[in-house]
Each structure stands twice: as structure tokens, then as C-alpha cells.
Amino acid sequence: MMKIVLAIDGSDFSKEAVNELVKMPLPDDSEISIINVYEHPAMSTPELMTMGGSLNNYFEEFISGAQKLGDKIVSEASNVLKSKNEELIITTSVVSGLPKSAILEKAESFDADLIVVGSQGQGAFSRFLLGSVSQYLATHAKCSVMIVKDKGVK
């Protein structure tokens, strides 16, 4: 049995990571934990937190939007994997945090054998899968890390 954490952000690189995982001959009872991490906008600017008022509404909207988008991203990936092998045990989570630490924590609590990530993300919104995250995971994870490159992206 194999335990895999698939960290995705909806970018083309993430889709490529899902496709690579689909191609892998996994044992039927493999467990895959699909995680999407979004950064709370206040994490980068804590001083904004003290302003309150309309800003709180902005944060709430941002979080509900990020959560909805994350749910869509992880459930689409789950469907793709299930369509290839319905024996797979798949769980999904959408969390707010610093992507590299959140993914690492997930891998440790899940006791993962492998972390699969795209080599980078796209745009500011999904910058969490930029090279620095995959590099960080490759260096710090206790398990193997597969960094998937998108061959179509030049």
C-alpha cells in the first residue's frame, strides 16, 4: 500500500501532476490525500488585521472564495484519479496557511511515502506552488518528493 500527498493549486503544472499520478501503476489500496493550500491575505500583511471593519468583510469574502476554488480544484483531481482506479482511497482538504509548511505537515501527519507537486504555479493567486515550495519540500520532507514538470509549458 502506498500513501501519497498530492498538493495542487489548479495551475497547468498541477494538472500535469495529476496526470502523472494517474499514469503511475499504484497498488489498489493506495491512499491519496489531495491538498490545496491558500495563503490568507493577512498573513503577508498582519498590520491590516487591526483595521477591522470593511476589511474583515474583504477577508471573509476572500476566504470563502479561496475555499470554494480549492474545493473545486481538489474534487476535480479526485474525480480524475477515481475514473482511472476506483479502488484508490482518496481524501481531500483545503487549508489556509503557508503552503510549504502546510504540505509538509500534511505529509507527516498522513505518514506519506511520496509527495507529488507541480514544479511551479501560475499568477499571484496560486504562487504557492512556485519553485521555492517544491525545492523546500524536496529538501525538508522525510519521504520522497516527485516534482512534475509541464512539458507543454515553455
C-alpha positions in Angstrom: 0.0 0.0 0.0 1.2 3.5 -0.8 0.4 6.8 0.8 0.7 9.8 -1.4 0.1 13.5 -0.8 -0.9 15.4 -3.9 -0.5 19.1 -3.5 -2.2 21.2 -6.2 -3.3 24.7 -6.9 -5.3 24.5 -10.2 -2.4 25.6 -12.4 -1.4 23.8 -15.6 1.6 22.4 -13.6 -0.9 21.0 -11.1 -2.9 19.4 -13.8 0.2 17.8 -15.2 1.0 16.5 -11.6 -2.5 14.9 -11.5 -1.9 13.3 -15.0 1.4 11.9 -14.0 -0.1 10.3 -10.9 -2.9 8.8 -13.0 -0.2 7.1 -15.2 1.6 5.6 -12.2 0.7 1.9 -11.6 -0.4 2.3 -8.0 -1.4 -0.6 -5.7 -5.3 -0.7 -5.5 -5.4 0.1 -1.8 -3.2 3.2 -2.1 -4.3 6.2 -0.2 -4.1 9.6 -1.8 -4.5 12.8 0.2 -5.2 15.7 -2.1 -4.4 19.1 -0.5 -4.9 22.7 -1.7 -3.3 25.4 0.4 -4.2 29.1 0.1 -2.5 31.9 1.8 -4.7 34.1 4.0 -4.2 37.7 2.6 -3.5 38.9 6.1 -0.6 36.5 6.6 1.6 38.7 4.3 0.3 42.0 5.9 -0.5 41.4 9.6 -0.9 45.2 10.2 -4.0 45.2 8.1 -5.7 42.9 10.6 -6.0 45.6 13.2 -8.0 47.9 10.8 -11.2 45.8 11.1 -14.5 46.9 9.6 -14.9 46.6 5.9 -11.5 44.9 5.7 -12.9 42.0 7.7 -15.6 41.6 5.0 -12.9 41.5 2.4 -11.1 38.8 4.2 -14.2 36.8 4.7 -15.0 37.0 1.0 -11.5 36.2 0.1 -11.5 33.1 2.3 -14.9 31.9 1.1 -13.7 32.4 -2.5 -10.4 30.6 -1.9 -12.2 27.8 -0.1 -14.7 27.3 -2.9 -12.0 27.4 -5.6 -9.9 25.0 -3.5 -12.9 22.6 -3.2 -13.4 22.6 -6.9 -9.7 22.0 -7.6 -9.4 19.0 -5.2 -12.7 17.4 -6.2 -11.8 17.6 -9.9 -8.4 16.0 -9.2 -10.2 13.3 -7.1 -12.6 12.6 -10.0 -9.7 12.2 -12.5 -7.9 9.7 -10.2 -11.1 7.8 -9.4 -12.0 7.5 -13.0 -8.7 5.7 -13.6 -8.8 3.5 -10.5 -11.9 3.4 -8.2 -10.1 1.3 -5.7 -8.0 4.2 -4.6 -8.8 5.7 -1.2 -8.9 9.4 -1.7 -9.3 12.2 0.9 -9.2 15.9 0.1 -8.5 19.0 2.2 -8.4 22.7 1.6 -6.4 24.6 4.2 -5.2 28.1 4.8 -1.5 28.5 5.7 2.0 28.8 4.3 2.0 26.2 1.5 5.4 24.7 2.2 4.8 24.1 5.9 1.1 23.1 5.4 2.1 20.5 2.8 5.0 19.2 4.9 2.7 18.9 8.0 0.1 17.1 6.0 2.8 14.6 4.7 4.0 14.0 8.2 0.6 13.5 9.8 -0.5 11.3 6.9 2.7 9.3 7.1 3.2 9.8 3.4 5.5 7.7 1.2 5.5 10.3 -1.5 4.6 13.9 -2.1 3.6 14.9 -5.7 3.7 18.6 -6.7 3.8 20.6 -9.8 7.1 22.4 -10.4 5.5 25.8 -10.2 2.2 27.7 -10.1 0.8 30.5 -12.1 -0.1 34.1 -11.2 -0.2 35.7 -7.8 -3.2 33.8 -6.7 -1.6 30.4 -7.0 2.0 31.5 -6.4 2.1 29.0 -3.6 3.4 26.3 -5.9 6.3 28.3 -7.2 9.6 26.6 -7.4 10.5 27.6 -3.9 7.8 25.3 -2.5 8.9 22.3 -4.5 12.5 22.9 -3.6 11.7 23.3 0.0 9.7 20.0 0.1 12.5 18.2 -1.8 14.9 19.4 0.9 12.8 19.0 4.1 10.4 16.2 3.5 11.1 12.8 5.2 9.6 11.0 2.3 10.3 11.1 -1.5 9.1 14.1 -3.5 8.1 13.9 -7.1 8.3 17.3 -8.8 6.3 17.2 -12.0 7.3 19.5 -14.9 4.8 20.6 -17.5 6.3 19.6 -20.8 3.9 21.7 -22.7 4.9 24.9 -21.0 7.9 26.6 -22.5 
